[in-house]
Amino acid sequence: MDLDPQCNLTIYSMSEDQIGNVWSKEDHFIEDFQSEKSKMKEEEFKEFCSLNRSVHFCLKPIEDGTGELEILPDPVRMNENFSLLPGRLTLHMFEAKVSERFNSVYSGDPLAIRTATSIRSLAKRYAEKFNYDYVIVDTSPSLGSLNRNILSQADAFLIPANPDLFSDYGIRNIGSALSQWKKQFESIFSLLSDAKRHNFPKRFVQFIGYTLYNAKKVQGSKSTNELGIARAHYNYAKKIPETIFKYIPKEDMVSIDNQNLKTSIGNQSVIYGHSTLPSMAQKYHKPMWDLPSFEGLETADVGTIKGNRKIYEDTKNKYVEFAKDVIDRMEKL
């Protein structure tokens, strides 16, 4: 579920034509969902919902206070094991309603509760309908009201971090926000009846780890540390886990060995930068490892990509290792 209003995941994964086809047909629904729906016959609306729609389209009836979307649109099938519920640039409208209604959750207002738990409810509905093992939510790097709802309703979260000052300070802010959100979560739980608590998770979100990314790899004698990365990046690679343990309470972490929690997910497998490989992957909307076998390469790119086939294809094993570690940590919850 792409819930970053910038829609980077959607823009990376789908072609411009695919995105335009989803967004343009929804425009009038985003302006006034009920009015647009009333112009359609029931079967026509069902057909419209059976096509790929954005996450904002799915949440729009809750935003407007008219209930949940009864028919779940099909997600965009990326491959056999992965589907995407696309983002939309208008998601800031939903975030405004989340913020506006939040205080009414404490008094048990049904619409406020439905809004606060809408993303978790939507994730559960998709998991049940399509038999998903995991629903992954991509968020923005902000700590606004939308991310408060997402993180407070999630089972687990991980932190992607660059080895730099901004990530270090960002983690401090995450820790402070989580502390405040946990107090709100526990307060809501103590005030609501059992009937009104059923859409909330039974416990507060758990931290399952972090991953460094884009560290500069150095070779041979130039390497002066066990990670084989530039000294400036190494300083932050060592500092970031210390910051995590200082600002995120241990009781809000998954129950695994501290050393594993202090190690980048995937045992450092994805910490190194990939130079220009991601830019090529973005250009063709394909994973890096699939590019050498892709038949649609432009002539000017064939030599560069196919000539470095092994480098491109070897990236896959690194991300498989990363994914397996994420799953192992999830199973410890």
Steps between C-alpha positions, in 0.01 A plus 500: 500500500663824385399750768775749430327805345807541275418160343863406432429127521208529258694715254793258515291186458247605237531661158372853442215360288396260777506773763314745279235241426438441872511862614311672219195274526479564874524878492128571529463244781775673697313830458161359607477124542127466566399737222709313246384160624135607471550558127575131450277195506592240761656261248691784337646604836596140579679480165678828573618369839616171353778685318821633656430793730716704739514475876342846526203380297459214751515739796292780349156385634645504853652840437155624392331334798274274292634158609749251356545410136297181462689362198877462521671596173758257368855607588759533224663158462874553469597132503383168641577592861461876509215741431481875548217724614613821326542833674352830391626858531166610653551292815563819698121549495451178695776596742319826576189302606711263710638799690162672530321197647769357727396663828149359459641146524532548878126552533424191294364683195435227238618705199818605681575138596428381147739767364773419753486127424421526127844406367533196725146394407573544131823298531317218678224493235756475220695231685186293545372544145831433323659267756801721569755403763615858553370846423787747479422869535738750342485830690643847460793599726277743691349465848160647414153376586483246215819326608385508862196297395702265282770428758261479795288246309781292351635177649861593433724761339854526371713806440692555175795731565781661309831517689473872568404770751143533369415136565653518845282797594200344324526193724503722807180663379342161430579390856344814648190469281454131583511576871223758461293280267526204736354710783213603270449139393484375860270785601260421216503131595415579861207724402331295228265208553598151381261536206672819383853366554471203266644680196813605692801269530537326835836660570708797387721473190834314533834607356656213301820668384667748270695486180780723381504587135727686256821458699805548280690173459879512490725222378815326618757702689275807494264324740576584862197343672308171513214633283731606218340844470630857492607637839239779500223244442648256750473758778123517450467127437625448856307793647153422359437176697615680816246775429227242442561333837514837672175639359279196431393315818616137521146388589386627157753283316449148368639234733821403325865520594625857553791443264260413217299815570821702486598349165355633173221265382634233269837493678632803308387348167346819355700777667718584198406747230432368150646789300286555186314166513190643677472776237484238225247301701286813541519573130357159408280448811673168566704353786874541442555123469241464223648764269758284312220265387251775415421506128391865496841660560586800285791441265717755681458311831548144377880502514515658845242268657579172328873567532453518877251214519659334802506823702132561427388144563705458818293770672209257526669271753563797726135601507385140547726484805352827625142380444560169679631688803193726502276192495698330778460810717129525421451140608649584842215743574 
